[in-house]
Structures are given as C-alpha cells and as structure tokens.
Amino acid sequence: MRAWQVSAFGIDSLEFVERPTPAPGPGEVLVGVRAVSLNYRDLMVVKGFYNPKMRLPRIPCSDGAGEVVAVGADVTLWKPGDRVTGIFMQNWFDGPLTANKARGALGGDVDGMLTDFIVLKEPGLVAIPDHLSYQEAATLPCAAVTAWNALATGELKPGSTVLIQGTGGVSIFALQFARLRGARVLGISSSYEKLERASSMGLDAGLNYRDNPDWDRWALDKTGGEGVDLVVEVGGAGTLPRSLRAIRPGGTVAQVGVLTQSADPFPIPLILHKIARIHGIYVGSRRNFVEMNRAIALAELRPVGEEFDWRQAREALDRMEEASHFGKLVLTVS
C-alpha cells in the first residue's frame, strides 16, 4: 500500500512511502480509501504541536472514506463493496466519553487515513449516505460530527440564533445544520468574498471582523440587545471573551477550537454575569455520527470544500495553515 507518514515533524518532512498492505483479522475490515479530508488537528499533528511525544512514524489524518475490500472472520456488519467512512475515535461507539473511549483516535493515537488501504474495527465504520460522493463523505467524521454535537448543546429551537466564527469546516457545517433546525445564523470572517459565499448558503448576516473587531457588540445589535443563543467557538482563548459577551443570559458557548491564545485572565466574571454554559466538544460517538447521517440523507445536504490530489498533501496542508480555504480541504486518493 501507499501512504503519507510523519517520520519527523514538519510539513516538508512528510514522506510518501510504500508499506505492506494489511490483512483484516477477526472482527476487522480492510478499506480501500478513496478520499481523505484535512482538519486543523491534522496540521498540528504533522507539525508536532498536537503531541510532541507522539511515536513516529505515524500516518496522519482522521477523516477518510472508501470501499470495503475484505472482511475478517465474524464480521457481519459489512461486506466487500460497501461504502464507508471511519469514525474519529475507534473506541467511542455510544454513550458519554470516557478515558478509555477517548483512546484510539485516528491519525493521532493510531495510524490514520492518509493511505490507500487501512484496517479498522467492524464498529469503527459507518455507512455513507447514498447521495454523497467519497470526497463529500470524507469531510464528515471530525468536522461535521463536531458541528452536529455543538448545535445539540444549544438546545436550539426554530428561531434561535447561532453565531459562527470563520468559514472553515466546522463553521460551515454548523451553518448548514443550524439552517436545518430552523435557526437564524450570524457569521464573522476576515473575507467579504467568503461572507458572500456563506450568505448564498443561508447565512442571515455577516461581519468582516478585520474592519469591525467588535463583533460581540454587532451580535448584540443583531439580536436587539439580547444576545445569541449559541456561539460555535472555534477561536479559543483569544475569542472566548467576545463569545461570552455575544451570548444571551443563560446562553451557550460550544468550545470547539484552540486557534488563538491570550495573555488575559480567564473571563470568570463574564461567565458568572451571563450565567453562561461553556460546553467542550470533542467530536462525538459512532451513534452521533449515524444520527447525523440520517439528517444529512433526509435533507440531501452536501458538504462544500476544495479538492486536491492526495499527492498534493503538502500543498493542501500549506493551504490549511494559510486559513484561506472555504469549508473542507479534500484529497482524492488516486
């Protein structure tokens, strides 16, 4: 099989290698990978920021889709030819997250999807909605499940207001899912072009935060001074205070990302004064994924992004680092 592997940290150190093609054992499935999508986590893994002590070499990337090639003994859920995606954490099938379930995250704890063949556990896969291509399905395991669970924390009703930050994978999925729930969506970006594109997908109002950095006040203005019901918070420490100021009393911040840092004290007074709920989101379980896919299939929702050939993995990671993309970055395995 062919694969990209991290032998030393750094995008330029990513190696395209040949390895023996694995065979599925009992309870395992061999998948021929057709497409892989990138997350910010994958960039951090490759650069050594996610886990500097990670054992190398490691095949990166948690998200991929493909076709079942062979199954091991006792496998009943899958057969050759089935179209599948892997789940982010190969041990989290249902229920709340535990320390044991958190182990086995693809592309981190274990080898990931940036390969043309991978062996996964029988319950570590979900079926691809019929209307989606492999490239579209490859975007789902991390970003889409994360966005799905972020919206669930807000207990949204039709007419609720959601604020998204930027136009990356999680934020665009949050926009799409919020619209499915009948919610109003506000969004911020550093690009008027991206805001216009998001508006064509249902964004109700957008703000360029480079021109107007006080986006928390803007969100209050857009909600008549009340505040939004939910912020899908991808920024991290640098944006959390504004997110807290943007929510209504009793509102929710779904903390997803860690893109920015801050030297300021943690905003405890804001949490108290807003009676805020801050809910950490760490992707989700297999059950969450299956439930999300039902909604995607019913609405015939289609992910959006940009495509590369997988031999351009370094170029795609560079684009991820530039943060110049819209939606997901997808690599087609040729």
C-alpha positions as CSV (number, residue, x, y, z in Angstrom):
1,M,0.0,0.0,0.0
2,R,1.0,3.6,-0.3
3,A,0.8,6.2,2.4
4,W,1.9,9.5,3.7
5,Q,3.7,9.3,7.0
6,V,5.1,11.6,9.6
7,S,8.7,10.4,10.1
8,A,9.9,13.8,11.5
9,F,7.7,16.8,12.4
10,G,7.1,19.4,9.8
11,I,5.1,19.7,6.5
12,D,8.2,19.4,4.4
13,S,9.2,16.2,6.3
14,L,6.0,14.4,5.4
15,E,7.0,11.3,3.4
16,F,5.2,9.3,0.7
17,V,6.1,5.7,1.3
18,E,5.3,2.1,0.4
19,R,4.2,-0.3,3.1
20,P,2.9,-3.9,3.1
21,T,-0.9,-4.0,2.6
22,P,-2.5,-5.2,5.8
23,A,-5.0,-8.0,6.0
24,P,-8.1,-7.9,8.3
25,G,-8.1,-10.1,11.3
26,P,-11.2,-11.3,13.2
27,G,-13.6,-8.5,13.7
28,E,-11.7,-6.2,11.3
29,V,-12.4,-4.7,7.9
30,L,-10.0,-3.7,5.1
31,V,-11.0,-0.5,3.5
32,G,-9.7,0.9,0.2
33,V,-9.5,4.6,0.9
34,R,-10.9,6.8,-1.9
35,A,-10.7,10.3,-0.3
36,V,-9.3,12.0,2.8
37,S,-10.2,15.4,4.3
38,L,-8.0,17.6,6.4
39,N,-8.7,19.1,9.8
40,Y,-6.7,21.7,11.7
41,R,-5.8,18.9,14.1
42,D,-4.0,17.1,11.2
43,L,-1.9,20.2,10.6
44,M,-1.0,20.3,14.3
45,V,-0.1,16.5,14.3
46,V,2.2,16.9,11.2
47,K,3.9,19.9,12.7
48,G,4.4,18.3,16.1
49,F,2.2,20.7,18.1
50,Y,-0.6,18.3,18.8
51,N,1.5,15.7,20.6
52,P,5.3,16.4,20.6
53,K,5.8,13.0,22.2
54,M,3.8,11.1,19.5
55,R,5.6,7.9,18.5
56,L,6.8,8.1,14.9
57,P,6.4,7.2,12.1
58,R,2.6,7.9,12.1
59,I,0.2,8.0,9.2
60,P,-1.8,11.2,9.8
61,C,-5.5,12.3,9.2
62,S,-8.6,11.2,11.0
63,D,-11.1,11.6,8.2
64,G,-11.5,9.4,5.1
65,A,-14.0,7.4,3.1
66,G,-13.7,4.4,0.9
67,E,-14.9,1.0,-0.1
68,V,-14.8,-2.3,1.9
69,V,-12.3,-4.6,0.2
70,A,-12.2,-7.5,2.5
71,V,-13.6,-8.5,5.9
72,G,-12.1,-10.7,8.7
73,A,-13.7,-13.6,10.5
74,D,-17.0,-13.0,12.4
75,V,-17.7,-9.6,10.6
76,T,-21.4,-9.3,9.9
77,L,-22.0,-5.5,9.6
78,W,-20.0,-5.1,6.3
79,K,-19.3,-6.8,3.0
80,P,-17.0,-6.1,0.1
81,G,-18.3,-3.2,-1.9
82,D,-19.9,-1.3,1.0
83,R,-19.2,2.4,1.0
84,V,-18.0,3.5,4.4
85,T,-16.2,6.2,6.5
86,G,-14.2,5.6,9.6
87,I,-15.2,7.2,13.0
88,F,-12.8,9.6,14.6
89,M,-12.3,7.7,17.9
90,Q,-12.3,4.0,17.1
91,N,-13.4,3.1,20.7
92,W,-16.3,5.5,21.2
93,F,-19.4,3.8,19.9
94,D,-22.1,5.2,22.2
95,G,-22.8,6.9,25.5
96,P,-20.7,9.6,27.2
97,L,-17.0,9.9,26.6
98,T,-14.7,8.0,29.0
99,A,-10.9,7.9,29.2
100,N,-10.9,4.5,27.6
101,K,-13.2,5.5,24.8
102,A,-11.0,8.6,24.0
103,R,-8.1,6.3,23.1
104,G,-7.7,5.2,19.5
105,A,-8.2,8.5,17.7
106,L,-7.2,8.0,14.0
107,G,-4.2,9.9,12.9
108,G,-3.0,10.5,16.4
109,D,-3.1,7.6,18.8
110,V,-3.1,5.2,15.9
111,D,-2.3,5.4,12.2
112,G,-4.8,7.4,10.2
113,M,-6.5,7.7,6.8
114,L,-3.8,9.2,4.6
115,T,-3.2,5.9,2.9
116,D,-4.8,3.9,0.2
117,F,-5.6,0.9,2.5
118,I,-6.5,0.8,6.2
119,V,-7.7,-1.9,8.5
120,L,-10.4,-0.7,11.0
121,K,-12.6,-2.4,13.6
122,E,-16.0,-3.6,12.5
123,P,-17.9,-1.0,14.6
124,G,-15.3,1.7,13.7
125,L,-17.1,2.4,10.4
126,V,-20.4,4.0,9.3
127,A,-22.2,3.8,6.0
128,I,-22.0,6.7,3.6
129,P,-25.3,8.4,2.7
130,D,-26.3,7.3,-0.8
131,H,-26.3,10.8,-2.3
132,L,-22.8,11.6,-1.3
133,S,-19.5,11.0,-3.2
134,Y,-16.5,9.6,-1.5
135,Q,-15.0,13.1,-1.5
136,E,-18.1,14.6,0.2
137,A,-18.3,11.7,2.7
138,A,-14.6,12.1,3.7
139,T,-15.5,15.5,5.2
140,L,-17.8,14.1,7.8
141,P,-16.1,12.2,10.6
142,C,-14.5,15.1,12.6
143,A,-15.8,18.5,11.4
144,A,-19.4,17.5,10.7
145,V,-19.9,15.4,13.9
146,T,-18.3,18.2,15.9
147,A,-20.6,20.8,14.4
148,W,-23.6,18.4,14.9
149,N,-22.8,18.0,18.6
150,A,-22.0,21.7,19.1
151,L,-25.5,22.6,18.0
152,A,-27.0,19.9,20.2
153,T,-25.5,21.7,23.3
154,G,-27.5,24.8,22.5
155,E,-30.9,23.1,22.7
156,L,-31.9,25.1,19.6
157,K,-35.5,25.8,18.6
158,P,-36.8,27.3,15.3
159,G,-36.0,31.0,15.5
160,S,-32.9,30.5,17.8
161,T,-29.8,32.5,16.8
162,V,-26.4,30.9,16.3
163,L,-23.1,32.7,15.8
164,I,-20.4,31.0,13.8
165,Q,-16.7,32.1,13.6
166,G,-15.0,31.9,10.2
167,T,-15.7,29.7,7.2
168,G,-13.7,26.6,7.9
169,G,-15.1,23.0,8.0
170,V,-16.8,23.1,11.4
171,S,-18.3,26.5,11.0
172,I,-19.8,25.8,7.5
173,F,-21.3,22.5,8.8
174,A,-22.7,24.4,11.7
175,L,-24.3,26.9,9.3
176,Q,-25.8,24.0,7.3
177,F,-27.1,22.1,10.3
178,A,-28.4,25.3,12.0
179,R,-30.5,26.1,8.9
180,L,-31.9,22.5,9.0
181,R,-33.0,23.2,12.6
182,G,-34.7,26.5,11.6
183,A,-32.2,28.7,13.3
184,R,-31.0,32.1,12.3
185,V,-27.2,32.2,11.7
186,L,-24.8,35.1,12.1
187,G,-21.2,34.8,11.0
188,I,-17.9,36.6,11.1
189,S,-15.0,36.3,8.7
190,S,-12.0,38.3,7.6
191,S,-13.1,38.0,3.9
192,Y,-16.0,39.7,2.2
193,E,-15.9,37.1,-0.5
194,K,-16.3,34.3,2.0
195,L,-19.1,36.0,3.7
196,E,-20.9,36.4,0.4
197,R,-20.5,32.7,-0.3
198,A,-21.8,31.9,3.1
199,S,-24.7,34.1,2.6
200,S,-25.6,32.1,-0.6
201,M,-25.8,29.1,1.7
202,G,-28.2,30.7,4.2
203,L,-26.1,33.0,6.4
204,D,-28.5,35.6,7.6
205,A,-25.9,38.3,8.4
206,G,-22.2,38.6,8.2
207,L,-19.5,40.9,9.6
208,N,-15.8,41.4,8.5
209,Y,-14.0,41.4,11.8
210,R,-10.9,43.0,10.3
211,D,-12.9,46.1,9.6
212,N,-15.1,45.8,12.7
213,P,-13.3,43.8,15.5
214,D,-16.2,44.5,18.0
215,W,-18.2,41.6,16.6
216,D,-19.7,40.9,20.1
217,R,-21.4,44.2,20.0
218,W,-22.6,43.6,16.5
219,A,-24.1,40.3,17.6
220,L,-26.0,42.1,20.4
221,D,-27.2,44.7,17.9
222,K,-28.5,42.0,15.6
223,T,-30.4,40.4,18.4
224,G,-32.0,43.5,19.8
225,G,-29.5,43.7,22.7
226,E,-30.5,40.2,23.9
227,G,-27.6,38.1,22.6
228,V,-27.3,34.9,20.6
229,D,-28.4,31.5,21.9
230,L,-25.3,29.7,20.9
231,V,-21.7,30.5,19.7
232,V,-19.8,27.8,17.9
233,E,-16.5,28.8,19.3
234,V,-13.6,27.8,17.1
235,G,-11.1,30.5,18.1
236,G,-10.1,29.6,21.6
237,A,-8.7,31.7,24.4
238,G,-8.3,34.8,22.1
239,T,-12.0,34.9,21.1
240,L,-13.8,33.4,24.2
241,P,-14.4,36.7,26.0
242,R,-16.2,38.2,23.0
243,S,-18.2,35.0,22.6
244,L,-19.3,35.3,26.2
245,R,-20.3,38.9,25.7
246,A,-22.2,37.9,22.5
247,I,-24.5,35.3,24.1
248,R,-27.8,36.0,25.8
249,P,-28.1,35.4,29.6
250,G,-28.1,31.6,30.0
251,G,-26.7,31.1,26.5
252,T,-24.2,28.5,25.4
253,V,-20.6,28.6,24.1
254,A,-19.8,25.3,22.4
255,Q,-16.0,25.3,22.7
256,V,-14.6,23.6,19.7
257,G,-11.2,25.1,18.7
258,V,-8.0,26.4,20.1
259,L,-6.8,28.5,17.2
260,T,-5.9,31.6,19.2
261,Q,-4.2,32.3,22.5
262,S,-4.5,35.1,25.0
263,A,-2.4,36.5,27.9
264,D,-5.5,37.9,29.5
265,P,-7.0,36.2,32.6
266,F,-9.7,33.6,32.1
267,P,-13.0,35.6,31.9
268,I,-14.7,34.2,35.0
269,P,-16.7,37.4,35.7
270,L,-18.3,37.2,32.2
271,I,-19.2,33.5,32.8
272,L,-21.0,34.5,36.1
273,H,-22.7,37.6,34.8
274,K,-24.1,35.8,31.7
275,I,-24.9,32.6,33.6
276,A,-23.1,31.1,30.7
277,R,-22.8,27.4,29.8
278,I,-19.4,26.5,28.2
279,H,-19.6,23.1,26.7
280,G,-16.4,21.5,25.4
281,I,-16.9,19.5,22.2
282,Y,-14.5,16.6,21.3
283,V,-16.1,15.3,18.1
284,G,-18.6,12.6,19.1
285,S,-19.5,8.9,19.2
286,R,-20.5,6.5,16.4
287,R,-24.1,6.9,17.4
288,N,-23.8,10.6,17.0
289,F,-22.4,10.0,13.5
290,V,-25.2,7.7,12.5
291,E,-27.9,10.1,13.7
292,M,-26.2,13.0,11.9
293,N,-26.0,10.9,8.7
294,R,-29.8,10.3,8.9
295,A,-30.4,14.0,8.9
296,I,-27.9,14.6,6.1
297,A,-29.6,11.9,3.9
298,L,-33.1,13.2,4.6
299,A,-32.1,16.8,3.7
300,E,-29.7,15.6,0.9
301,L,-27.2,18.1,2.4
302,R,-23.9,18.3,0.6
303,P,-20.6,19.3,2.2
304,V,-18.6,22.0,0.5
305,G,-14.8,22.4,0.1
306,E,-11.8,22.3,-2.2
307,E,-10.3,19.2,-3.8
308,F,-6.6,18.2,-4.3
309,D,-5.0,15.0,-5.5
310,W,-3.5,13.2,-2.5
311,R,0.0,13.6,-3.9
312,Q,-0.5,17.3,-3.1
313,A,-0.8,16.6,0.6
314,R,1.9,19.1,1.5
315,E,0.3,21.8,-0.6
316,A,-3.1,21.1,1.0
317,L,-1.6,21.4,4.5
318,D,0.0,24.7,3.5
319,R,-3.4,25.9,2.4
320,M,-4.8,24.8,5.7
321,E,-2.1,26.8,7.5
322,E,-2.9,29.9,5.5
323,A,-6.6,29.6,6.5
324,S,-7.5,30.8,3.0
325,H,-9.9,27.9,2.3
326,F,-13.7,27.7,2.5
327,G,-15.3,24.6,4.0
328,K,-13.2,21.5,3.9
329,L,-10.0,20.5,2.1
330,V,-10.3,17.1,0.4
331,L,-7.6,14.8,-1.1
332,T,-8.7,12.3,-3.7
333,V,-6.7,9.1,-3.4
334,S,-5.5,8.4,-7.0
